[in-house]
Amino acid sequence: MKTPQFIQIHHMQLEAVRQELLQGLTANPQPGGASTSPKFLYDALGSRVFEAITELPEYYPTRTEAAIFEAHGGAMAQRVPAGATLIDLGAGNCNKAASLFDRFIPARYVAVDISVEFLRNALNCLQRQYPALDMVGVGLDFSQTLNLPPEVGAPDAAPRVLFYPGSSIGNFTPTEALAFLRQVHQACGPVAGGGLLIGVDLIKDSAELEAAYDDALGVTAAFNRNLLSHINRLVGSDLRLADWGHVALYNTDESRIEMHLAAHRDLTVHWPGGQRTFAQGERIHTENSYKWTIDGFSQLLREAGFGQAVTWTDAATPEQGRFAVLWASA
């Protein structure tokens, strides 16, 4: 059995992380107020809680996307070249990509994620299931720059298929998404046959969207509030989970779900060298999840340099779909 290679590019620079978090926490109430990057939701515990979210009845994206892969995986395999390097962005537990191995027949699997130890454990387990497959784990924060290491494989050696499921692209604003997709296009390399396979959540009824991010069991609320514990560890603050409540709402003007943490009372948060007062009801903006139309996202892919996208959805006609998977050739 092969042993997965692991390259850790993401080494937490604690002072830089601390400054990033404090800059967001101390932002003026107007216009945007306090905020944090959604990447801080995914510490070791947060990654596990998110796995639980994907099992909830309200959280349709994971199972809907899985049904699309099951129904249309054969058609996707006709587009994805066998023997490619499959690069899984935000791999998490690696299950989504692994479910496609038998159809896509990759020569190498590259799993990329910011949650380094979680990824390491997942990849070690996956290697036992596929002992002959060449596997590489990359601990990388690609939220700003997608710099894949040389160990991924020379870009001119085999087609590269970048895989970005789960509608994680929704965490980017449209402007950020375009910049990121341009980096993805470049990462596909020059070999013919490469491209991007991406999951995209579609615009739909706001009640269904809000329920998916504010489930009755409170798992998403726990996921959001766990961020406070993570911040405390990183900056030495004294945020108390009991002081904050989970808020999820659909912003129709921006076509996005927003997650916030709202203060239950007037309070002051302290950390070494500083503090911030929050009024009752004041919020920390923790995540956006933009929703798209198929036409709108296809146009974004073309602007990023990709060819015309091929789309599969969970409905008989794409216009009725709740979720889409798109293949775009580089």
N, C-alpha and C positions, 0 to 999 in steps of 0.2 A: 504493500500500500504506500502511495506517495504521502509525503508530508506537506501540508500547505505552507507556502512561503508567506511571510508577513512583513510588510513594510509600514512602519509607523512614521508618517509624515507629520501628523497632527500631534505635536507636543504642546500641551497647554502652557502658554506663557501667562502665568498667574497674574502678573501685574497688568498686562495688556487686557486680559479678560476682565479683571477688576475694573479697569478704567472704562471698558466698553459698557459693562453693566451699570456703573455709577453714572455715566453720561446719560443712559436711558432713564434711569430712576430719577435723576434730578432735572429732567427736561421740564420746561415751563408748562403749566397747565394749558396754556393756549399757544399755538393752535392744537398741537397733538397730545400733549401731556406725556406722562411717564410711559415707557415701553421697554420691552426686551425682545431680543431675537428669538424666534421659535426654536432655534437649535439648542437653547438652554433647557428646553423641556425634556431633552433626551439624555439625562444622566442614566446610570445603570438601572435604577428603579423606574424612571420614566419610560425607558424603552420597554420594560416588562409590562408596565401598566398599559402602554399603547397596544401591545399584543392583546391584552384583555379587551380593549375597546373594539378591536376588529371582530370580536366574537359577539358583540351586542346586537340585538335585533334592530335597533335604530340605525346602526352604522352600516349603511348599505354599500359604501364604496368598495370595501375589500371583497365581499362575496359577489357583488355585481361584476367587478373586474375579473374575479376568478371564473365566473360563469362565461364571460366573454372569451377568456383564454381556453376554456374547455371546449366551447362550441366552435371556435374559429382558429384554434391552435394549428390545425392542418394547413389552413390558408395562410397563416402567418409564416409557417415553416417554408412555404413556397417562395416567400420574399426574403427570409433570413438565410444567408448562405451557411451551409454546413461547414464545419471546420473553422468557424470564426472564433475570434476572441470576444467572449460575452462579458461586457463590463457593466456591472450592476451598481447603479448609483443609489446611495441610501439603502444598502442591502438589508439592514436589520437582521432578521433571523435567516435570511437567504431562501426562505421557502418559496417565494414567488418565482424566482429564477429557476430553482431546482425543479419545480413542477413542469418546466419547459425543456429540461435537458434532453429527455428521450425524443422529443420532436425536433429540437434545434441542432442537436449533436455538436455542441461547441468543442473546440480543441483545447480551449483554456477558459476558465471562469475566474473573473477578477471581481471581488466583492469590495465595495468602497463604502465606508461609513465613518461618521464622526465618533460614534460610541465604540471606542477601541476594544475594550475588554469584552463587551457584549459580542462584537463581531468576531473576535478571536475564538470565543467559545463556540459560536454558531458554525464557523468554518471548520473547526476541528471535528465537530459532529457530522457535518456534511461530507467531509473527506472520507469518513468511514462508510458512508452510503455509496459513494462513487470513488472507489479507491484508485481507479486508473486515470481519472480526470485531473489534469494539471490545474491547481488552484492557487490563487494569490489573494491575500487580504491586504487592503490598503486603508490604514487609519488616516482619514483626510477630512478636513473641513472644506468642502467645495462651495460653500455658500457665497464666497467672494470670488475665488479663482479656482478653476478646474485644471490643476497641474498634475497630470498623471506621471508617475515615476517611470524610469526606463525599464524597470522590472516587469511592467505590464506587458512588454513586448514591443519590438520595433513597429512603428505604425505602417511600414511598408512590407511587413512579413506576412500578414494575413488580414482578411477583412475584419474590421472592428464593428461590433454591434453594441451600441450603448443602450442600456435598458433602464428606464426611469418610471416605474409603475407607481400606483397608489395616488396619483394626482398630487404628488409632492411639489410639482411645478407651481401649484396654487399658492405656495408660501411666498413666491416672488410677485412683486408688482408687475404689471405688463411690461414696463420699461426694463425692469431687472430680468424678467423672463426672457426678453429678446436678447439681452446681453449674455445671459447664461447659455441660451440655445446656440448662439454664435460660437461660444467656447466648445459646446458639445459637438457642433459641426466640425470644428477644427480637430477635435479629439478623435473623430471618426477615421482620420487618416486618408491617404490617397488611394488605397487599394479598392478596386471596384467591388461593389456588393455591400459595402458597409452602410450603416445608417442608424437611425434612432427608432426604438420601439417604446412608446410612452403612453401612460394612462392619464386621462384628463377627465375631471368631474365636470358635468354639464349643468348649465343653468336650469333650475326647476323650481317647483313650488317652495316658497320660503319656509312653510311649516315643516316640510320634510327635511329641509336643510338644517334648520335650527334644532330639530329633534336629534339629528345625527351627531350634533356637537354639544348636546345637553341632555344626555340619556336619563331615563327615570331612575336607574340604579345609582347614578352619581359617579360612575367610573371616570368619565371625562372631566368632571369637576375635580376628582382626586388627582388626575393627571396634570391638570392645570395648577392646582394648589401645591403639588410636589415641587413645582418650580421655585416656590418660596424657600423651601429647605435647601435646594441646590444653590440659590443665591446666597443664603446665609453661609454656606460652606465656602463659597468662592470669595465673598467680600467681607465676611465677619459681621454681617448685619444681624438685627434682632427681629426680623419679620416673624409674626406669629400666625400660623395657619388659621387659627380660630377668628382672626380679625378680618379675614378676606373671604369673599364669596365669588363663585364662578359665574360669569356672564357670557352667553353666546347669542349673537344676533346676526341677521342677514342684512347687510348694507346694500340696498337695491341700487343705489346710485353708482356704487363701485363694483357691483356684481361679486361680492365677497362675503364670506362668513368671517366674523371677527370674534376672537376670544379675548376676554378681559378678566382681570381680578379687581373686584370693587371692595373698597374699605367699608366694613360694617359700622364704623364709628370714626370720630376724629382721632387721629393717632399720629405719633411721631416715630419714624424708623431711624435707628442709629447705626452707625458703623464707625470703625476707627478713622477719626479725622473729619467726620461729617454727619449730617442728619438731613431728613426731609419730612416735612409735615404733610399729611394727607387729610383732607376733609372727608367727612362721611359721604359715601357714594363716589368719591374720586377713584379713578381706575388706573390700572397698569395694563396697557395693551400688550398681549402676549403672543398673538398669532393672527395672521390673515390666511384665508384659504379662498383664492379667487376661483370663480366658476366661469366656464367658457361656452361659447357656441362652437360647433364643429367648423363652420366657415371662418370664424374669428381666429381659432387656433391654427387652422391650416394656413391662413394668411401669415400668421406669426412665424410658422416654420419656413415658409418661403422667404420671408424677410431675413431669416437667419441663415439662408443659403441652401436649405434642403429643397428637394424636388417636391412634386405634388404628392400629398399624403394619401395613403389608403387607410380607410377607417372601418372599424368594426364596433358595433354597439350591442346593447342588450335588447334591442327592439327590432321589429321586422323592417322598419325604415329608420335611417339614422336620425331623422328629425324628431322621432319619438323616444330616442334613447335617453337614459339617465346618466350614463357613463360611456366613455369612448376609449378605445385603444387605437392609436395611430402608428403606422409605419411610414417613415419618411426616409427615402434614400438620400445619402450624402453625395 
